[in-house]
Amino acid sequence: ERFEQDMQRYADEVSHVLGDASTTQNQFDALVSFHYNTGAIATATLTTLHKQGKFAEAAKEFGKWVHSGHKVLPGLVKRRAAEAALYQKT
């Protein structure tokens, strides 16, 4: 129940930040996952590019969010790759 409440909050925040930007369900789901894991939907270049309709460029931004403590973490590499794949899926 707590997870569902958290996910609803993150989805609401993503929806608010995106406003009326054209967004597919897969893009939205990927952005919610990204926000859930980073908390950065309002400040990420990824969001700016998405809102500008530069979807290919936005998809590349996921791969920049793979560091923790200035180290690349394999788990984050996999997670961001999965989010980018979902984001680009039609």
Jmol script that loads the backbone (N, CA, C; Angstrom):
load data "model"
ATOM      1  N   GLU A   1       0.833  -1.195   0.000  1.00  0.00           N
ATOM      2  CA  GLU A   1       0.000   0.000   0.000  1.00  0.00           C
ATOM      3  C   GLU A   1       0.881   1.264   0.000  1.00  0.00           C
ATOM      4  N   ARG A   2       1.928   1.230   0.789  1.00  0.00           N
ATOM      5  CA  ARG A   2       2.850   2.368   0.844  1.00  0.00           C
ATOM      6  C   ARG A   2       3.499   2.613  -0.525  1.00  0.00           C
ATOM      7  N   PHE A   3       3.916   1.522  -1.178  1.00  0.00           N
ATOM      8  CA  PHE A   3       4.540   1.642  -2.500  1.00  0.00           C
ATOM      9  C   PHE A   3       3.565   2.272  -3.486  1.00  0.00           C
ATOM     10  N   GLU A   4       2.322   1.842  -3.478  1.00  0.00           N
ATOM     11  CA  GLU A   4       1.319   2.405  -4.382  1.00  0.00           C
ATOM     12  C   GLU A   4       1.123   3.899  -4.126  1.00  0.00           C
ATOM     13  N   GLN A   5       1.116   4.290  -2.877  1.00  0.00           N
ATOM     14  CA  GLN A   5       0.983   5.716  -2.542  1.00  0.00           C
ATOM     15  C   GLN A   5       2.192   6.497  -3.030  1.00  0.00           C
ATOM     16  N   ASP A   6       3.375   5.932  -2.825  1.00  0.00           N
ATOM     17  CA  ASP A   6       4.600   6.594  -3.292  1.00  0.00           C
ATOM     18  C   ASP A   6       4.583   6.740  -4.815  1.00  0.00           C
ATOM     19  N   MET A   7       4.218   5.671  -5.508  1.00  0.00           N
ATOM     20  CA  MET A   7       4.206   5.716  -6.969  1.00  0.00           C
ATOM     21  C   MET A   7       3.186   6.737  -7.479  1.00  0.00           C
ATOM     22  N   GLN A   8       2.060   6.836  -6.820  1.00  0.00           N
ATOM     23  CA  GLN A   8       1.061   7.823  -7.227  1.00  0.00           C
ATOM     24  C   GLN A   8       1.616   9.235  -7.066  1.00  0.00           C
ATOM     25  N   ARG A   9       2.328   9.454  -5.977  1.00  0.00           N
ATOM     26  CA  ARG A   9       2.945  10.773  -5.752  1.00  0.00           C
ATOM     27  C   ARG A   9       3.954  11.091  -6.851  1.00  0.00           C
ATOM     28  N   TYR A  10       4.804  10.118  -7.185  1.00  0.00           N
ATOM     29  CA  TYR A  10       5.804  10.350  -8.234  1.00  0.00           C
ATOM     30  C   TYR A  10       5.137  10.562  -9.590  1.00  0.00           C
ATOM     31  N   ALA A  11       4.118   9.794  -9.876  1.00  0.00           N
ATOM     32  CA  ALA A  11       3.386   9.961 -11.135  1.00  0.00           C
ATOM     33  C   ALA A  11       2.750  11.341 -11.202  1.00  0.00           C
ATOM     34  N   ASP A  12       2.173  11.787 -10.102  1.00  0.00           N
ATOM     35  CA  ASP A  12       1.566  13.118 -10.065  1.00  0.00           C
ATOM     36  C   ASP A  12       2.610  14.209 -10.288  1.00  0.00           C
ATOM     37  N   GLU A  13       3.785  14.042  -9.683  1.00  0.00           N
ATOM     38  CA  GLU A  13       4.851  15.032  -9.852  1.00  0.00           C
ATOM     39  C   GLU A  13       5.337  15.069 -11.301  1.00  0.00           C
ATOM     40  N   VAL A  14       5.497  13.913 -11.917  1.00  0.00           N
ATOM     41  CA  VAL A  14       5.918  13.869 -13.320  1.00  0.00           C
ATOM     42  C   VAL A  14       4.864  14.534 -14.192  1.00  0.00           C
ATOM     43  N   SER A  15       3.626  14.209 -13.961  1.00  0.00           N
ATOM     44  CA  SER A  15       2.527  14.800 -14.731  1.00  0.00           C
ATOM     45  C   SER A  15       2.528  16.318 -14.600  1.00  0.00           C
ATOM     46  N   HIS A  16       2.735  16.801 -13.403  1.00  0.00           N
ATOM     47  CA  HIS A  16       2.764  18.247 -13.163  1.00  0.00           C
ATOM     48  C   HIS A  16       3.918  18.912 -13.917  1.00  0.00           C
ATOM     49  N   VAL A  17       5.096  18.322 -13.835  1.00  0.00           N
ATOM     50  CA  VAL A  17       6.281  18.894 -14.489  1.00  0.00           C
ATOM     51  C   VAL A  17       6.140  18.865 -16.012  1.00  0.00           C
ATOM     52  N   LEU A  18       5.590  17.794 -16.548  1.00  0.00           N
ATOM     53  CA  LEU A  18       5.451  17.682 -17.999  1.00  0.00           C
ATOM     54  C   LEU A  18       4.359  18.595 -18.549  1.00  0.00           C
ATOM     55  N   GLY A  19       3.372  18.892 -17.737  1.00  0.00           N
ATOM     56  CA  GLY A  19       2.292  19.749 -18.200  1.00  0.00           C
ATOM     57  C   GLY A  19       1.616  19.134 -19.408  1.00  0.00           C
ATOM     58  N   ASP A  20       1.477  19.911 -20.479  1.00  0.00           N
ATOM     59  CA  ASP A  20       0.787  19.425 -21.675  1.00  0.00           C
ATOM     60  C   ASP A  20       1.748  18.912 -22.751  1.00  0.00           C
ATOM     61  N   ALA A  21       2.979  18.612 -22.358  1.00  0.00           N
ATOM     62  CA  ALA A  21       3.956  18.079 -23.327  1.00  0.00           C
ATOM     63  C   ALA A  21       3.477  16.737 -23.864  1.00  0.00           C
ATOM     64  N   SER A  22       3.633  16.545 -25.159  1.00  0.00           N
ATOM     65  CA  SER A  22       3.267  15.288 -25.794  1.00  0.00           C
ATOM     66  C   SER A  22       4.088  14.158 -25.179  1.00  0.00           C
ATOM     67  N   THR A  23       3.388  13.135 -24.651  1.00  0.00           N
ATOM     68  CA  THR A  23       4.055  12.052 -23.936  1.00  0.00           C
ATOM     69  C   THR A  23       3.291  10.761 -24.147  1.00  0.00           C
ATOM     70  N   THR A  24       3.987   9.724 -24.593  1.00  0.00           N
ATOM     71  CA  THR A  24       3.346   8.417 -24.707  1.00  0.00           C
ATOM     72  C   THR A  24       3.287   7.768 -23.322  1.00  0.00           C
ATOM     73  N   GLN A  25       2.510   6.711 -23.209  1.00  0.00           N
ATOM     74  CA  GLN A  25       2.436   6.005 -21.928  1.00  0.00           C
ATOM     75  C   GLN A  25       3.787   5.418 -21.543  1.00  0.00           C
ATOM     76  N   ASN A  26       4.506   4.856 -22.520  1.00  0.00           N
ATOM     77  CA  ASN A  26       5.828   4.294 -22.227  1.00  0.00           C
ATOM     78  C   ASN A  26       6.802   5.375 -21.767  1.00  0.00           C
ATOM     79  N   GLN A  27       6.773   6.527 -22.417  1.00  0.00           N
ATOM     80  CA  GLN A  27       7.635   7.629 -21.990  1.00  0.00           C
ATOM     81  C   GLN A  27       7.287   8.046 -20.561  1.00  0.00           C
ATOM     82  N   PHE A  28       6.000   8.179 -20.297  1.00  0.00           N
ATOM     83  CA  PHE A  28       5.569   8.579 -18.962  1.00  0.00           C
ATOM     84  C   PHE A  28       6.029   7.563 -17.918  1.00  0.00           C
ATOM     85  N   ASP A  29       5.838   6.288 -18.203  1.00  0.00           N
ATOM     86  CA  ASP A  29       6.247   5.253 -17.258  1.00  0.00           C
ATOM     87  C   ASP A  29       7.752   5.280 -17.009  1.00  0.00           C
ATOM     88  N   ALA A  30       8.537   5.477 -18.069  1.00  0.00           N
ATOM     89  CA  ALA A  30       9.990   5.558 -17.912  1.00  0.00           C
ATOM     90  C   ALA A  30      10.379   6.776 -17.088  1.00  0.00           C
ATOM     91  N   LEU A  31       9.695   7.885 -17.310  1.00  0.00           N
ATOM     92  CA  LEU A  31       9.998   9.106 -16.561  1.00  0.00           C
ATOM     93  C   LEU A  31       9.593   8.976 -15.097  1.00  0.00           C
ATOM     94  N   VAL A  32       8.512   8.270 -14.816  1.00  0.00           N
ATOM     95  CA  VAL A  32       8.123   8.029 -13.423  1.00  0.00           C
ATOM     96  C   VAL A  32       9.178   7.168 -12.735  1.00  0.00           C
ATOM     97  N   SER A  33       9.646   6.128 -13.412  1.00  0.00           N
ATOM     98  CA  SER A  33      10.699   5.284 -12.851  1.00  0.00           C
ATOM     99  C   SER A  33      11.958   6.105 -12.580  1.00  0.00           C
ATOM    100  N   PHE A  34      12.339   6.914 -13.563  1.00  0.00           N
ATOM    101  CA  PHE A  34      13.512   7.786 -13.415  1.00  0.00           C
ATOM    102  C   PHE A  34      13.340   8.703 -12.200  1.00  0.00           C
ATOM    103  N   HIS A  35      12.185   9.328 -12.086  1.00  0.00           N
ATOM    104  CA  HIS A  35      11.945  10.251 -10.978  1.00  0.00           C
ATOM    105  C   HIS A  35      11.930   9.520  -9.643  1.00  0.00           C
ATOM    106  N   TYR A  36      11.332   8.346  -9.603  1.00  0.00           N
ATOM    107  CA  TYR A  36      11.287   7.543  -8.386  1.00  0.00           C
ATOM    108  C   TYR A  36      12.701   7.224  -7.898  1.00  0.00           C
ATOM    109  N   ASN A  37      13.597   6.980  -8.842  1.00  0.00           N
ATOM    110  CA  ASN A  37      14.962   6.590  -8.486  1.00  0.00           C
ATOM    111  C   ASN A  37      15.921   7.764  -8.301  1.00  0.00           C
ATOM    112  N   THR A  38      15.599   8.912  -8.886  1.00  0.00           N
ATOM    113  CA  THR A  38      16.530  10.046  -8.796  1.00  0.00           C
ATOM    114  C   THR A  38      15.946  11.265  -8.094  1.00  0.00           C
ATOM    115  N   GLY A  39      14.640  11.433  -8.161  1.00  0.00           N
ATOM    116  CA  GLY A  39      14.007  12.628  -7.604  1.00  0.00           C
ATOM    117  C   GLY A  39      14.289  13.878  -8.415  1.00  0.00           C
ATOM    118  N   ALA A  40      14.750  13.706  -9.655  1.00  0.00           N
ATOM    119  CA  ALA A  40      15.273  14.835 -10.425  1.00  0.00           C
ATOM    120  C   ALA A  40      14.413  15.257 -11.605  1.00  0.00           C
ATOM    121  N   ILE A  41      13.156  14.855 -11.649  1.00  0.00           N
ATOM    122  CA  ILE A  41      12.351  15.144 -12.835  1.00  0.00           C
ATOM    123  C   ILE A  41      12.246  16.641 -13.120  1.00  0.00           C
ATOM    124  N   ALA A  42      12.209  17.458 -12.099  1.00  0.00           N
ATOM    125  CA  ALA A  42      12.025  18.902 -12.302  1.00  0.00           C
ATOM    126  C   ALA A  42      13.291  19.609 -12.770  1.00  0.00           C
ATOM    127  N   THR A  43      14.445  18.998 -12.580  1.00  0.00           N
ATOM    128  CA  THR A  43      15.702  19.683 -12.869  1.00  0.00           C
ATOM    129  C   THR A  43      16.539  19.030 -13.972  1.00  0.00           C
ATOM    130  N   ALA A  44      16.177  17.837 -14.389  1.00  0.00           N
ATOM    131  CA  ALA A  44      16.997  17.089 -15.345  1.00  0.00           C
ATOM    132  C   ALA A  44      16.883  17.648 -16.763  1.00  0.00           C
ATOM    133  N   THR A  45      18.001  17.685 -17.448  1.00  0.00           N
ATOM    134  CA  THR A  45      18.022  18.052 -18.863  1.00  0.00           C
ATOM    135  C   THR A  45      17.115  17.112 -19.651  1.00  0.00           C
ATOM    136  N   LEU A  46      17.040  15.881 -19.225  1.00  0.00           N
ATOM    137  CA  LEU A  46      16.150  14.895 -19.831  1.00  0.00           C
ATOM    138  C   LEU A  46      14.729  15.455 -19.949  1.00  0.00           C
ATOM    139  N   THR A  47      14.242  16.046 -18.893  1.00  0.00           N
ATOM    140  CA  THR A  47      12.889  16.606 -18.880  1.00  0.00           C
ATOM    141  C   THR A  47      12.763  17.773 -19.846  1.00  0.00           C
ATOM    142  N   THR A  48      13.734  18.643 -19.846  1.00  0.00           N
ATOM    143  CA  THR A  48      13.725  19.796 -20.755  1.00  0.00           C
ATOM    144  C   THR A  48      13.666  19.332 -22.202  1.00  0.00           C
ATOM    145  N   LEU A  49      14.505  18.370 -22.547  1.00  0.00           N
ATOM    146  CA  LEU A  49      14.527  17.856 -23.917  1.00  0.00           C
ATOM    147  C   LEU A  49      13.204  17.184 -24.269  1.00  0.00           C
ATOM    148  N   HIS A  50      12.662  16.438 -23.337  1.00  0.00           N
ATOM    149  CA  HIS A  50      11.375  15.788 -23.587  1.00  0.00           C
ATOM    150  C   HIS A  50      10.299  16.828 -23.874  1.00  0.00           C
ATOM    151  N   LYS A  51      10.243  17.849 -23.067  1.00  0.00           N
ATOM    152  CA  LYS A  51       9.221  18.887 -23.239  1.00  0.00           C
ATOM    153  C   LYS A  51       9.393  19.632 -24.559  1.00  0.00           C
ATOM    154  N   GLN A  52      10.613  19.657 -25.082  1.00  0.00           N
ATOM    155  CA  GLN A  52      10.886  20.293 -26.374  1.00  0.00           C
ATOM    156  C   GLN A  52      10.600  19.346 -27.541  1.00  0.00           C
ATOM    157  N   GLY A  53      10.202  18.118 -27.231  1.00  0.00           N
ATOM    158  CA  GLY A  53       9.925  17.135 -28.276  1.00  0.00           C
ATOM    159  C   GLY A  53      11.166  16.502 -28.863  1.00  0.00           C
ATOM    160  N   LYS A  54      12.293  16.665 -28.200  1.00  0.00           N
ATOM    161  CA  LYS A  54      13.565  16.094 -28.670  1.00  0.00           C
ATOM    162  C   LYS A  54      13.753  14.727 -28.004  1.00  0.00           C
ATOM    163  N   PHE A  55      12.923  13.783 -28.425  1.00  0.00           N
ATOM    164  CA  PHE A  55      12.850  12.504 -27.743  1.00  0.00           C
ATOM    165  C   PHE A  55      14.115  11.662 -27.868  1.00  0.00           C
ATOM    166  N   ALA A  56      14.744  11.657 -29.026  1.00  0.00           N
ATOM    167  CA  ALA A  56      15.977  10.878 -29.197  1.00  0.00           C
ATOM    168  C   ALA A  56      17.079  11.424 -28.289  1.00  0.00           C
ATOM    169  N   GLU A  57      17.173  12.742 -28.221  1.00  0.00           N
ATOM    170  CA  GLU A  57      18.177  13.363 -27.341  1.00  0.00           C
ATOM    171  C   GLU A  57      17.842  13.095 -25.879  1.00  0.00           C
ATOM    172  N   ALA A  58      16.569  13.165 -25.547  1.00  0.00           N
ATOM    173  CA  ALA A  58      16.144  12.913 -24.168  1.00  0.00           C
ATOM    174  C   ALA A  58      16.501  11.488 -23.756  1.00  0.00           C
ATOM    175  N   ALA A  59      16.285  10.540 -24.647  1.00  0.00           N
ATOM    176  CA  ALA A  59      16.571   9.138 -24.327  1.00  0.00           C
ATOM    177  C   ALA A  59      18.039   8.935 -23.973  1.00  0.00           C
ATOM    178  N   LYS A  60      18.914   9.672 -24.613  1.00  0.00           N
ATOM    179  CA  LYS A  60      20.345   9.555 -24.327  1.00  0.00           C
ATOM    180  C   LYS A  60      20.702  10.063 -22.928  1.00  0.00           C
ATOM    181  N   GLU A  61      19.876  10.937 -22.387  1.00  0.00           N
ATOM    182  CA  GLU A  61      20.146  11.527 -21.074  1.00  0.00           C
ATOM    183  C   GLU A  61      20.049  10.511 -19.941  1.00  0.00           C
ATOM    184  N   PHE A  62      19.243   9.461 -20.106  1.00  0.00           N
ATOM    185  CA  PHE A  62      19.122   8.462 -19.041  1.00  0.00           C
ATOM    186  C   PHE A  62      20.491   7.925 -18.649  1.00  0.00           C
ATOM    187  N   GLY A  63      21.337   7.711 -19.648  1.00  0.00           N
ATOM    188  CA  GLY A  63      22.657   7.131 -19.406  1.00  0.00           C
ATOM    189  C   GLY A  63      23.606   7.994 -18.609  1.00  0.00           C
ATOM    190  N   LYS A  64      23.254   9.235 -18.388  1.00  0.00           N
ATOM    191  CA  LYS A  64      24.112  10.121 -17.600  1.00  0.00           C
ATOM    192  C   LYS A  64      23.874   9.967 -16.093  1.00  0.00           C
ATOM    193  N   TRP A  65      22.819   9.268 -15.736  1.00  0.00           N
ATOM    194  CA  TRP A  65      22.414   9.135 -14.333  1.00  0.00           C
ATOM    195  C   TRP A  65      22.801   7.765 -13.790  1.00  0.00           C
ATOM    196  N   VAL A  66      24.090   7.438 -13.855  1.00  0.00           N
ATOM    197  CA  VAL A  66      24.567   6.110 -13.464  1.00  0.00           C
ATOM    198  C   VAL A  66      25.634   6.165 -12.375  1.00  0.00           C
ATOM    199  N   HIS A  67      25.805   7.331 -11.778  1.00  0.00           N
ATOM    200  CA  HIS A  67      26.867   7.517 -10.793  1.00  0.00           C
ATOM    201  C   HIS A  67      26.318   7.613  -9.373  1.00  0.00           C
ATOM    202  N   SER A  68      27.117   7.128  -8.449  1.00  0.00           N
ATOM    203  CA  SER A  68      26.873   7.330  -7.026  1.00  0.00           C
ATOM    204  C   SER A  68      28.243   7.474  -6.389  1.00  0.00           C
ATOM    205  N   GLY A  69      28.440   8.573  -5.693  1.00  0.00           N
ATOM    206  CA  GLY A  69      29.759   8.820  -5.113  1.00  0.00           C
ATOM    207  C   GLY A  69      30.844   8.892  -6.155  1.00  0.00           C
ATOM    208  N   HIS A  70      30.544   9.473  -7.308  1.00  0.00           N
ATOM    209  CA  HIS A  70      31.478   9.630  -8.427  1.00  0.00           C
ATOM    210  C   HIS A  70      31.915   8.303  -9.040  1.00  0.00           C
ATOM    211  N   LYS A  71      31.186   7.233  -8.751  1.00  0.00           N
ATOM    212  CA  LYS A  71      31.486   5.929  -9.333  1.00  0.00           C
ATOM    213  C   LYS A  71      30.301   5.482 -10.170  1.00  0.00           C
ATOM    214  N   VAL A  72      30.607   4.848 -11.288  1.00  0.00           N
ATOM    215  CA  VAL A  72      29.565   4.243 -12.117  1.00  0.00           C
ATOM    216  C   VAL A  72      29.157   2.927 -11.459  1.00  0.00           C
ATOM    217  N   LEU A  73      27.864   2.788 -11.204  1.00  0.00           N
ATOM    218  CA  LEU A  73      27.354   1.570 -10.591  1.00  0.00           C
ATOM    219  C   LEU A  73      26.665   0.712 -11.650  1.00  0.00           C
ATOM    220  N   PRO A  74      27.085  -0.538 -11.785  1.00  0.00           N
ATOM    221  CA  PRO A  74      26.498  -1.410 -12.799  1.00  0.00           C
ATOM    222  C   PRO A  74      24.970  -1.517 -12.690  1.00  0.00           C
ATOM    223  N   GLY A  75      24.454  -1.546 -11.489  1.00  0.00           N
ATOM    224  CA  GLY A  75      23.006  -1.616 -11.303  1.00  0.00           C
ATOM    225  C   GLY A  75      22.292  -0.402 -11.870  1.00  0.00           C
ATOM    226  N   LEU A  76      22.907   0.777 -11.699  1.00  0.00           N
ATOM    227  CA  LEU A  76      22.309   1.992 -12.257  1.00  0.00           C
ATOM    228  C   LEU A  76      22.418   2.011 -13.776  1.00  0.00           C
ATOM    229  N   VAL A  77      23.499   1.478 -14.297  1.00  0.00           N
ATOM    230  CA  VAL A  77      23.653   1.388 -15.760  1.00  0.00           C
ATOM    231  C   VAL A  77      22.517   0.543 -16.334  1.00  0.00           C
ATOM    232  N   LYS A  78      22.239  -0.595 -15.712  1.00  0.00           N
ATOM    233  CA  LYS A  78      21.165  -1.476 -16.174  1.00  0.00           C
ATOM    234  C   LYS A  78      19.803  -0.804 -16.031  1.00  0.00           C
ATOM    235  N   ARG A  79      19.576  -0.149 -14.905  1.00  0.00           N
ATOM    236  CA  ARG A  79      18.285   0.499 -14.664  1.00  0.00           C
ATOM    237  C   ARG A  79      18.030   1.612 -15.667  1.00  0.00           C
ATOM    238  N   ARG A  80      19.047   2.470 -15.875  1.00  0.00           N
ATOM    239  CA  ARG A  80      18.868   3.572 -16.830  1.00  0.00           C
ATOM    240  C   ARG A  80      18.689   3.052 -18.246  1.00  0.00           C
ATOM    241  N   ALA A  81      19.395   1.974 -18.609  1.00  0.00           N
ATOM    242  CA  ALA A  81      19.240   1.390 -19.943  1.00  0.00           C
ATOM    243  C   ALA A  81      17.814   0.861 -20.125  1.00  0.00           C
ATOM    244  N   ALA A  82      17.277   0.245 -19.090  1.00  0.00           N
ATOM    245  CA  ALA A  82      15.912  -0.265 -19.164  1.00  0.00           C
ATOM    246  C   ALA A  82      14.909   0.881 -19.292  1.00  0.00           C
ATOM    247  N   GLU A  83      15.148   1.957 -18.535  1.00  0.00           N
ATOM    248  CA  GLU A  83      14.258   3.119 -18.634  1.00  0.00           C
ATOM    249  C   GLU A  83      14.343   3.746 -20.027  1.00  0.00           C
ATOM    250  N   ALA A  84      15.544   3.879 -20.564  1.00  0.00           N
ATOM    251  CA  ALA A  84      15.715   4.450 -21.905  1.00  0.00           C
ATOM    252  C   ALA A  84      15.029   3.577 -22.952  1.00  0.00           C
ATOM    253  N   ALA A  85      15.158   2.270 -22.813  1.00  0.00           N
ATOM    254  CA  ALA A  85      14.502   1.351 -23.761  1.00  0.00           C
ATOM    255  C   ALA A  85      12.979   1.503 -23.696  1.00  0.00           C
ATOM    256  N   LEU A  86      12.451   1.580 -22.490  1.00  0.00           N
ATOM    257  CA  LEU A  86      11.004   1.778 -22.346  1.00  0.00           C
ATOM    258  C   LEU A  86      10.582   3.122 -22.910  1.00  0.00           C
ATOM    259  N   TYR A  87      11.357   4.140 -22.633  1.00  0.00           N
ATOM    260  CA  TYR A  87      11.059   5.491 -23.121  1.00  0.00           C
ATOM    261  C   TYR A  87      10.953   5.512 -24.646  1.00  0.00           C
ATOM    262  N   GLN A  88      11.817   4.753 -25.320  1.00  0.00           N
ATOM    263  CA  GLN A  88      11.862   4.749 -26.789  1.00  0.00           C
ATOM    264  C   GLN A  88      10.902   3.758 -27.428  1.00  0.00           C
ATOM    265  N   LYS A  89      10.306   2.896 -26.624  1.00  0.00           N
ATOM    266  CA  LYS A  89       9.401   1.873 -27.147  1.00  0.00           C
ATOM    267  C   LYS A  89       8.094   2.496 -27.620  1.00  0.00           C
ATOM    268  N   THR A  90       7.668   2.115 -28.810  1.00  0.00           N
ATOM    269  CA  THR A  90       6.431   2.662 -29.359  1.00  0.00           C
ATOM    270  C   THR A  90       5.224   1.823 -29.007  1.00  0.00           C
TER     271      THR A  90
END
end "model"
wireframe off; spacefill off
backbone 0.3
color backbone group
